[in-house]
Amino acid sequence: MLEYGQTRYLLEASWLKKPALLPSMPVAGVACMPDGCLYALTRNHEHPIMAFDPDGRYMETIGADLHFGSEHGICPAHDGGLWVCDSGRHVVYHLSRKGEVILRLGTPDVPCDNGFDPHIPYPHNLYTIRCAGAPFNLPTGAMEAPDGTVWCTDGYGNTSLHQFSADGKLLRTVGGPGPEPGKFRLPHSLWIDARGQVWVADRDNYRVQVFDQTGALIRCMPPVYPEGTPYGPSTLWGDDTRVYCSQNSRGILVYDQNTLEMEGIMEAPFGAPVLGHSLCGDAQGNLYIGHLDPEPMVTRLTRLSE
């Protein structure tokens, strides 16, 4: 059991029901669709995007023909499809739920030239980035705003946030490397609320930042945990009133969308499987956590009461 205020969640680490013949696999991203189905973006290139029904039963795999390099980030699209990041090949896809490519952002296997040196081990390579370059260099997330524009975090090799028109034209790039407010060290994911505010998990600066639709900084949250700890903000998901932020190794931060203040921390009991790489939720208030450790692949936090 996990509690936050008056809300209780039942931890269901075995909720996902994959075929017995399929191995467990790392899950880089999770996306809940309006009909309750869950799409899991895995690091298994033969089964990169796995669809599960609302009861957790496996339905199908899509995306294998795209030959992913390194899967990272998945989000529902306004038209019922999906936005998916292939960080390894430096592209972002808008896909139908059958896996057809509707739009591709970026050029496969062509990263921007901004000084980033991929041969230097992480996290030291983050400090080789000289400036915010053109899209992309190891992008991490993509989501549509209420006005139909698309925002992308970019990412492990570009420390930037891009906005595109609905037809894929680059409108603006904001950010760049650094610890100053409005800069990034590793923009790892994003969430756009109903007001159009763009929330960014700036993981290796240990903070969350919020921007408006012009790219102007609204709020730079102070770090919750000290730099050097493994507790940087990893991924974001929001409902009508709150934004939830999963930590690499600690729990889930809860922010108020109106005040842009942190309400509290949904800390996990020791050893509980809530320490994930990705996070999403459904209309019933249940939360889903994707794990890079292959077992469990996805944990569901089933909302019981408030």
Kinemage of the C-alpha trace (Angstrom):
@kinemage 1
@onewidth
@group {chain A} dominant
@subgroup {mainchain}
@vectorlist {calphas} color= white
{ca met a 1} P 0.000 0.000 0.000
{ca leu a 2} L 1.116 3.545 -0.779
{ca glu a 3} L -0.509 6.636 0.754
{ca tyr a 4} L -0.492 10.308 -0.199
{ca gly a 5} L -2.659 12.505 2.012
{ca gln a 6} L -6.095 10.900 2.036
{ca thr a 7} L -5.411 8.937 -1.157
{ca arg a 8} L -4.370 5.321 -0.962
{ca tyr a 9} L -2.877 3.243 -3.774
{ca leu a 10} L -2.538 -0.507 -4.077
{ca leu a 11} L 0.814 -1.476 -5.604
{ca glu a 12} L 0.330 -4.096 -8.314
{ca ala a 13} L 3.725 -5.142 -9.627
{ca ser a 14} L 2.276 -8.166 -11.455
{ca trp a 15} L -0.577 -6.300 -13.162
{ca leu a 16} L 0.862 -6.648 -16.686
{ca lys a 17} L 0.013 -9.944 -18.416
{ca lys a 18} L 2.442 -10.531 -21.255
{ca pro a 19} L 2.614 -13.809 -23.198
{ca ala a 20} L 4.681 -16.428 -21.407
{ca leu a 21} L 6.921 -16.896 -24.445
{ca leu a 22} L 7.963 -13.232 -24.417
{ca pro a 23} L 10.840 -12.320 -22.108
{ca ser a 24} L 10.571 -9.465 -19.631
{ca met a 25} L 12.123 -6.342 -21.088
{ca pro a 26} L 13.111 -2.838 -19.977
{ca val a 27} L 10.314 -0.275 -20.339
{ca ala a 28} L 11.486 3.233 -21.243
{ca gly a 29} L 8.048 4.850 -21.544
{ca val a 30} L 4.368 4.282 -20.804
{ca ala a 31} L 1.263 5.972 -22.246
{ca cys a 32} L -2.375 5.572 -21.170
{ca met a 33} L -4.903 6.062 -23.942
{ca pro a 34} L -8.437 7.483 -23.495
{ca asp a 35} L -9.952 4.006 -23.914
{ca gly a 36} L -7.851 2.671 -21.022
{ca cys a 37} L -5.304 0.766 -23.096
{ca leu a 38} L -1.662 1.067 -22.120
{ca tyr a 39} L 1.235 1.336 -24.564
{ca ala a 40} L 4.659 0.348 -23.223
{ca leu a 41} L 7.756 1.542 -25.085
{ca thr a 42} L 10.398 -1.116 -24.461
{ca arg a 43} L 14.101 -1.429 -25.178
{ca asn a 44} L 13.474 -4.702 -27.032
{ca his a 45} L 13.759 -3.771 -30.725
{ca glu a 46} L 11.656 -6.765 -31.790
{ca his a 47} L 8.819 -5.573 -29.532
{ca pro a 48} L 9.432 -1.828 -29.235
{ca ile a 49} L 5.826 -0.725 -28.616
{ca met a 50} L 3.588 -3.212 -26.818
{ca ala a 51} L -0.160 -2.596 -26.449
{ca phe a 52} L -2.131 -3.897 -23.452
{ca asp a 53} L -5.872 -3.699 -22.817
{ca pro a 54} L -7.326 -2.008 -19.679
{ca asp a 55} L -6.959 -5.260 -17.736
{ca gly a 56} L -3.257 -5.567 -18.604
{ca arg a 57} L -3.636 -8.276 -21.248
{ca tyr a 58} L -1.222 -8.139 -24.184
{ca met a 59} L -2.845 -7.181 -27.507
{ca glu a 60} L -0.121 -6.532 -30.081
{ca thr a 61} L 3.315 -5.147 -30.897
{ca ile a 62} L 3.863 -2.250 -33.279
{ca gly a 63} L 6.895 -0.319 -34.497
{ca ala a 64} L 9.357 -3.144 -35.154
{ca asp a 65} L 9.708 -2.010 -38.778
{ca leu a 66} L 11.061 1.368 -37.625
{ca his a 67} L 14.308 -0.256 -36.441
{ca phe a 68} L 14.690 1.751 -33.265
{ca gly a 69} L 18.119 2.683 -31.991
{ca ser a 70} L 17.170 3.477 -28.381
{ca glu a 71} L 13.549 3.904 -27.363
{ca his a 72} L 12.851 6.842 -25.051
{ca gly a 73} L 9.506 8.542 -24.362
{ca ile a 74} L 5.936 7.900 -25.520
{ca cys a 75} L 2.794 10.024 -25.218
{ca pro a 76} L -0.773 9.985 -26.585
{ca ala a 77} L -1.445 12.243 -29.581
{ca his a 78} L -4.565 14.373 -29.979
{ca asp a 79} L -5.759 12.260 -32.924
{ca gly a 80} L -5.646 9.042 -30.909
{ca gly a 81} L -2.180 8.044 -32.091
{ca leu a 82} L 1.186 8.249 -30.342
{ca trp a 83} L 4.246 10.461 -30.132
{ca val a 84} L 7.367 8.311 -29.779
{ca cys a 85} L 11.044 9.239 -29.407
{ca asp a 86} L 13.871 7.201 -30.878
{ca ser a 87} L 16.728 8.759 -28.965
{ca gly a 88} L 19.342 6.512 -30.550
{ca arg a 89} L 18.454 7.566 -34.105
{ca his a 90} L 17.701 11.235 -33.267
{ca val a 91} L 14.076 11.253 -34.458
{ca val a 92} L 10.557 11.726 -33.106
{ca tyr a 93} L 7.577 9.930 -34.674
{ca his a 94} L 3.879 10.626 -34.772
{ca leu a 95} L 2.385 7.160 -35.211
{ca ser a 96} L -1.076 5.730 -35.614
{ca arg a 97} L -2.052 3.070 -33.104
{ca lys a 98} L -1.245 0.504 -35.771
{ca gly a 99} L 2.280 1.876 -36.122
{ca glu a 100} L 1.957 3.793 -39.402
{ca val a 101} L 4.172 6.875 -39.562
{ca ile a 102} L 2.043 10.042 -39.801
{ca leu a 103} L 4.910 12.485 -39.277
{ca arg a 104} L 8.618 12.233 -38.573
{ca leu a 105} L 10.619 15.013 -36.949
{ca gly a 106} L 14.376 14.952 -37.470
{ca thr a 107} L 16.610 13.021 -39.842
{ca pro a 108} L 17.409 9.424 -38.910
{ca asp a 109} L 20.979 8.913 -37.689
{ca val a 110} L 21.916 12.597 -38.174
{ca pro a 111} L 22.505 14.367 -34.822
{ca cys a 112} L 22.999 18.101 -34.626
{ca asp a 113} L 26.528 19.503 -34.324
{ca asn a 114} L 26.757 21.355 -31.027
{ca gly a 115} L 29.991 20.009 -29.586
{ca phe a 116} L 28.479 17.003 -27.846
{ca asp a 117} L 30.979 14.141 -27.617
{ca pro a 118} L 29.180 10.782 -27.333
{ca his a 119} L 32.468 8.965 -26.777
{ca ile a 120} L 32.867 10.504 -23.330
{ca pro a 121} L 30.943 8.520 -20.690
{ca tyr a 122} L 27.719 9.858 -19.204
{ca pro a 123} L 27.275 12.164 -17.302
{ca his a 124} L 30.573 13.829 -18.215
{ca asn a 125} L 29.557 14.063 -21.881
{ca leu a 126} L 26.740 16.445 -20.907
{ca tyr a 127} L 29.398 19.081 -20.226
{ca thr a 128} L 30.779 18.895 -23.770
{ca ile a 129} L 27.651 20.567 -25.208
{ca arg a 130} L 28.508 24.125 -26.267
{ca cys a 131} L 25.049 25.427 -27.199
{ca ala a 132} L 21.465 24.473 -27.993
{ca gly a 133} L 21.569 23.102 -31.519
{ca ala a 134} L 18.951 22.278 -34.123
{ca pro a 135} L 16.786 19.162 -33.608
{ca phe a 136} L 17.885 16.545 -32.615
{ca asn a 137} L 20.614 14.954 -30.563
{ca leu a 138} L 19.292 12.078 -28.441
{ca pro a 139} L 15.724 13.412 -27.899
{ca thr a 140} L 13.806 12.198 -24.872
{ca gly a 141} L 10.151 13.265 -25.046
{ca ala a 142} L 7.400 14.814 -27.185
{ca met a 143} L 3.875 16.077 -26.508
{ca glu a 144} L 1.207 18.188 -28.181
{ca ala a 145} L 0.030 21.439 -26.617
{ca pro a 146} L -3.664 22.426 -26.555
{ca asp a 147} L -3.079 24.628 -29.633
{ca gly a 148} L -1.770 21.653 -31.646
{ca thr a 149} L 1.902 22.601 -31.599
{ca val a 150} L 4.392 19.924 -30.585
{ca trp a 151} L 7.097 20.334 -27.946
{ca cys a 152} L 10.137 18.042 -27.667
{ca thr a 153} L 12.816 17.672 -25.019
{ca asp a 154} L 16.220 17.181 -26.617
{ca gly a 155} L 17.766 15.539 -24.499
{ca tyr a 156} L 20.944 13.664 -23.698
{ca gly a 157} L 22.930 15.482 -26.397
{ca asn a 158} L 21.324 18.900 -26.907
{ca thr a 159} L 20.066 20.433 -23.593
{ca ser a 160} L 17.157 22.116 -25.383
{ca leu a 161} L 13.404 22.350 -25.779
{ca his a 162} L 11.912 22.660 -29.284
{ca gln a 163} L 8.472 23.760 -30.442
{ca phe a 164} L 7.107 22.605 -33.820
{ca ser a 165} L 3.992 23.505 -35.766
{ca ala a 166} L 1.400 20.788 -36.277
{ca asp a 167} L 2.896 20.029 -39.705
{ca gly a 168} L 6.444 19.704 -38.340
{ca lys a 169} L 7.966 23.145 -38.923
{ca leu a 170} L 10.439 24.218 -36.245
{ca leu a 171} L 9.082 27.332 -34.522
{ca arg a 172} L 11.587 27.910 -31.718
{ca thr a 173} L 14.347 26.396 -29.626
{ca val a 174} L 14.910 27.419 -26.014
{ca gly a 175} L 17.355 26.419 -23.315
{ca gly a 176} L 20.973 25.497 -23.813
{ca pro a 177} L 23.525 24.008 -21.417
{ca gly a 178} L 23.939 25.336 -17.908
{ca pro a 179} L 22.656 25.503 -14.329
{ca glu a 180} L 20.989 28.899 -14.708
{ca pro a 181} L 17.157 29.129 -14.697
{ca gly a 182} L 15.862 28.453 -18.203
{ca lys a 183} L 18.942 26.361 -19.079
{ca phe a 184} L 19.181 22.575 -18.935
{ca arg a 185} L 21.658 19.883 -18.060
{ca leu a 186} L 19.436 16.993 -19.175
{ca pro a 187} L 15.823 17.699 -20.211
{ca his a 188} L 14.598 14.151 -19.678
{ca ser a 189} L 10.839 14.469 -20.258
{ca leu a 190} L 7.978 16.956 -20.429
{ca trp a 191} L 4.274 17.369 -19.719
{ca ile a 192} L 1.950 20.089 -21.036
{ca asp a 193} L -1.009 21.003 -18.840
{ca ala a 194} L -4.434 22.277 -19.949
{ca arg a 195} L -3.217 25.891 -19.790
{ca gly a 196} L -0.434 25.108 -22.232
{ca gln a 197} L 2.280 25.384 -19.596
{ca val a 198} L 5.249 23.182 -20.516
{ca trp a 199} L 6.716 21.307 -17.548
{ca val a 200} L 10.238 19.927 -18.078
{ca ala a 201} L 12.080 17.404 -15.900
{ca asp a 202} L 15.618 18.832 -15.942
{ca arg a 203} L 17.058 15.665 -14.492
{ca asp a 204} L 20.743 16.382 -14.061
{ca asn a 205} L 20.026 19.850 -12.697
{ca tyr a 206} L 17.763 18.102 -10.129
{ca arg a 207} L 14.778 20.352 -10.815
{ca val a 208} L 11.531 20.890 -12.709
{ca gln a 209} L 11.080 24.002 -14.875
{ca val a 210} L 7.863 25.440 -16.332
{ca phe a 211} L 7.648 27.464 -19.567
{ca asp a 212} L 4.844 29.259 -21.388
{ca gln a 213} L 3.903 28.757 -25.054
{ca thr a 214} L 6.411 31.398 -26.171
{ca gly a 215} L 9.237 29.507 -24.465
{ca ala a 216} L 9.539 32.046 -21.651
{ca leu a 217} L 10.423 30.646 -18.243
{ca ile a 218} L 7.565 30.848 -15.740
{ca arg a 219} L 9.045 28.980 -12.794
{ca cys a 220} L 12.230 27.152 -11.913
{ca met a 221} L 11.554 24.790 -9.017
{ca pro a 222} L 14.267 24.437 -6.384
{ca pro a 223} L 15.886 20.996 -6.161
{ca val a 224} L 14.201 18.613 -3.737
{ca tyr a 225} L 17.239 16.394 -3.235
{ca pro a 226} L 20.913 17.435 -3.279
{ca glu a 227} L 22.985 17.250 -6.443
{ca gly a 228} L 25.013 14.068 -6.669
{ca thr a 229} L 22.207 11.886 -5.305
{ca pro a 230} L 20.417 9.437 -7.645
{ca tyr a 231} L 17.099 11.260 -7.139
{ca gly a 232} L 16.841 13.547 -10.165
{ca pro a 233} L 13.355 14.093 -11.666
{ca ser a 234} L 12.898 11.532 -14.416
{ca thr a 235} L 9.441 11.871 -15.970
{ca leu a 236} L 6.231 13.901 -15.675
{ca trp a 237} L 2.513 13.230 -16.041
{ca gly a 238} L -0.463 15.362 -15.026
{ca asp a 239} L -4.191 15.180 -14.429
{ca asp a 240} L -6.576 18.142 -14.161
{ca thr a 241} L -5.049 19.640 -11.016
{ca arg a 242} L -1.682 18.053 -10.312
{ca val a 243} L 1.560 17.132 -12.022
{ca tyr a 244} L 3.322 13.972 -10.835
{ca cys a 245} L 7.073 13.600 -11.186
{ca ser a 246} L 8.783 10.255 -10.734
{ca gln a 247} L 12.274 10.244 -9.299
{ca asn a 248} L 15.020 7.926 -10.426
{ca ser a 249} L 15.251 6.243 -7.040
{ca arg a 250} L 13.042 7.806 -4.400
{ca gly a 251} L 9.337 8.189 -5.106
{ca ile a 252} L 6.892 10.570 -6.783
{ca leu a 253} L 6.828 14.352 -6.333
{ca val a 254} L 3.392 15.994 -6.517
{ca tyr a 255} L 2.977 19.574 -7.815
{ca asp a 256} L -0.055 21.874 -7.874
{ca gln a 257} L -0.726 23.072 -11.436
{ca asn a 258} L -2.248 26.369 -10.292
{ca thr a 259} L 0.324 27.516 -7.747
{ca leu a 260} L 3.309 25.744 -9.399
{ca glu a 261} L 4.350 24.671 -5.918
{ca met a 262} L 5.250 21.202 -4.717
{ca glu a 263} L 2.467 19.732 -2.578
{ca gly a 264} L 4.474 16.848 -1.215
{ca ile a 265} L 6.284 13.594 -1.893
{ca met a 266} L 4.660 10.215 -2.406
{ca glu a 267} L 7.539 8.303 -0.869
{ca ala a 268} L 7.734 4.584 -1.368
{ca pro a 269} L 8.252 1.933 1.283
{ca phe a 270} L 11.726 0.471 1.084
{ca gly a 271} L 11.953 -1.945 -1.823
{ca ala a 272} L 8.576 -0.987 -3.306
{ca pro a 273} L 8.507 -0.967 -7.141
{ca val a 274} L 7.697 2.729 -7.637
{ca leu a 275} L 11.186 3.795 -8.662
{ca gly a 276} L 10.703 4.084 -12.384
{ca his a 277} L 11.987 5.661 -15.566
{ca ser a 278} L 8.517 6.602 -16.865
{ca leu a 279} L 5.078 7.462 -15.527
{ca cys a 280} L 1.515 7.942 -16.775
{ca gly a 281} L -2.034 7.793 -15.445
{ca asp a 282} L -5.579 6.960 -16.527
{ca ala a 283} L -8.996 8.567 -16.133
{ca gln a 284} L -9.666 6.626 -12.923
{ca gly a 285} L -6.637 8.142 -11.190
{ca asn a 286} L -4.483 5.021 -11.378
{ca leu a 287} L -0.770 5.566 -12.005
{ca tyr a 288} L 1.516 3.364 -14.109
{ca ile a 289} L 5.291 3.208 -13.727
{ca gly a 290} L 7.631 1.832 -16.393
{ca his a 291} L 10.826 0.222 -15.148
{ca leu a 292} L 14.160 -0.120 -16.919
{ca asp a 293} L 14.792 -3.156 -14.768
{ca pro a 294} L 13.073 -5.851 -16.821
{ca glu a 295} L 11.091 -7.224 -13.876
{ca pro a 296} L 8.545 -5.881 -13.188
{ca met a 297} L 8.055 -4.185 -16.556
{ca val a 298} L 5.176 -1.974 -15.384
{ca thr a 299} L 3.761 -1.390 -11.909
{ca arg a 300} L 0.218 -0.114 -11.469
{ca leu a 301} L -0.694 2.052 -8.484
{ca thr a 302} L -4.428 1.408 -8.250
{ca arg a 303} L -6.228 4.317 -6.642
{ca leu a 304} L -8.457 3.169 -3.789
{ca ser a 305} L -9.810 6.265 -2.029
{ca glu a 306} L -9.398 9.943 -1.220
